[in-house]
């Protein structure tokens, strides 16, 4: 007899408020001195111990894959080896790297066939919290577990903390036997909110917990590795600040309350454990049916009599400042389609295609009336040129827009600019304007980071230099 998996059963249940280098398409020579990063099948105990173990796909057979940790300015060198039954690549999410290293099939490299390999070799200009993941058949391969953390330590040593914790958040769609439900890329997911799971993990653990001491200071590196779940998060028994978003330091630490983390986004938090000794502090996920604890910090002992003073801002990364905004070239990106979107047709293969024929080919979304990968870039920019993109979400669903190779700032109606990001969440029927300096040459993807939406038509590209 099997049991239905419920996050209530293991993730803590409902909480009351009081309870809480190379050529883009050329073959890469093998080098014996380069560490490998192997994509392979593996096993993980995602569900509670009374449930069966779960077959996954992972880097080095684990989920998440091994942490790649280096210092700002150093090089990442990994020979990717594909031992999966499908072609695959590695995308180094949020890193402003050489275009040939970006891992986008047919745009920056050829997908690596089963049994093949590819040398990734690039310098990292920016400190912060980043991650890597598959970028071929992402709607399946990400859902099977192909991701890991990329941590770039600050050249000056970083903030004063007692502990540094990486927390890769994911949700899994599991069967009653704790197997990954195999309806990858289903049309219902493509046309609605994407593949939403029924089981939440942090670092592959359904009951992630740590023991801390009162007034211990932690750096929490949160990353949303889920296909489509938008986490709405709160801290209970932990007090602190956001100091970086998507790897880029904030101008000043911002006091934490409730915050969102869309697929692909990251947040660096500096928090103090303020819960009383012998009690628990929590990271809480707020959902339509209540609040669930997804991480637990048991407070055992006291580190210091009172919390430390507020942290100083992190050193900024060398991202080019926005300039010439008034003269910058501006384009409009209209997001259309999906369930309840009313789209009747879009251009596919250079011709107007009826929605029924689009659905037969797996396409249900469009950018500016085009539902497949555009033959021409959305923007063709000179190196160093400033660009503005007005994104208009006319759909009934939220989308997490990710720009490769660059970081951008959101501009509000009064001309104020927001923090640097590489992934922007737009709610349904919301519009936003972003601006960036196109200083990284190459062809760069711009897409919804909910991979079912991207595969369903929500992807375009820009050309720089």
Helices and strands as residue ranges (DSSP letters): H 7-10, E 36-44, E 54-59, E 68-71, E 75-82, E 90-93, G 99-101, E 117-123, E 128-134, H 138-141, E 147-153, E 163-172, H 187-191, E 199-202, E 208-214, E 217-224, E 231-236, E 238-245, E 248-255, E 259-261, E 266-273, E 280-287, E 290-302, G 325-327, E 329-337, E 345-348, E 351-354, H 355-360, E 365-367, E 379-381, E 385-393, E 399-403, E 408-411, E 417-421, E 423-426, E 431-438, E 442-448, H 451-455, E 459-464
